[in-house]
C-alpha cells in the first residue's frame, strides 16, 4: 500500500528549532522539503559525513559533510516574538494566513 505525502505547515526559508534527536535545541533555516518521505533538510543541522566520488579533474573527491534530512515531527517553527510554537491559521478577507499559536503574530 502506497503512503501518501502529507501537507506541511512549514515552508522553505522558515526558521525552525529541532525538538528531538542529536541536534536538539539547534535552530536553522529550511533548505529543502522532501514531501514524499515527510523529511526536511535544515541548514547547519544533522550534519553527516558522505564519501563523494571525484567527477572530473577540478572536482575534489573524498569525505564531505552535508546536511541530512530530519523527520518533520522533530521540528517546530520559531516565532520571532515567543520562540518555538505551533502554527495556527487565520482567515482574513478570503486570505489564509499562518499565525503563531502563542501570541497570534503572523508567521
N, C-alpha and C positions, 0 to 999 in steps of 0.2 A: 504494500500500500504506500503510495507516494505521499510524503509530507508536504503540506502547503506552507509557503513562505508567509511570515507574519508581517503585519503592517507596523512599522516602527514609529514611535512618537519622537524619536531622536532623529536629527538631520545632520548632514555633513557640516563641518565647521562649528558644531555645538561644542561647548566646553563641558566635559563630563568628569566625574570622580569615580574611581574604582572602589567598590564596596566589599569585594571578596577576592581572595587569591593572593599570590606572592607580591603583587604590586598594590595591595590595599592601601587606600589613602592618597594615591597619586592622582594628579589631575592632568588633563591634556585635551587637545582638540581632536575631533573625529576626522580621520583622513579618508576612510572608506567604509561603506556598509555592505556586508555580504548577506543579502536578504534570504537567499536560499538556505543558508546554514545558520541563520539567527546570530551572526557574529559581526563584531565591529572592530576595526583597526584604529587604535588610539595612539596619537603622537607621543613618543617617548615612553611608552608603557609596554609591558610584556615583551621585552627585548630577548630575542633568541639568536643563537649563532647558527649560520647556514653556510654550507660548503657551496661555493659558486664556481662553475667551470669557466675557464678562460675562453672567450668567444672570438677575439681577434688579437693582433699584436699589441694594440694600445690598451685593451681591456686587461684589468688585473683580476686574476682568479683568486682563490684562497677562501679563507673563512671571513664572512661578513656578518655584521649584526643588523637584524631587521626587526620591525615590529610585527608580532604575530597577532592574529585576531583574538578577541576576547568575547565570550558569550554575552549577549545583550542584557541578560538578567543580572550580571555583575557590575553594571554601570548605572549611575544616577546623574541626571543633568544638574549643573551648578547654576543657581540663581545669583546674579551679581549682588543682590542685597542680602540674602539669607543663607547662602551656601547650598549644599546638596538638597534636592527636593524632588517631588513628583510633579508630573505635568498634568494640568487641567486644561479645559478648553472653554472659551467664552465666545458666544456668537453675537457680534455687534453689526447691525445693519447688513446682514447677509454674509459677513466675513467671519470665518472661523479662525480664532487666534489662540496660540498656545500661551498659557499663563502659569505662573508659579502657584502651587497649591498652598504654600505657607503665607505669602504676602500678597498674592494676586497680581503681581507685576508681570508685564508681557515678557516672554522669553524670545 
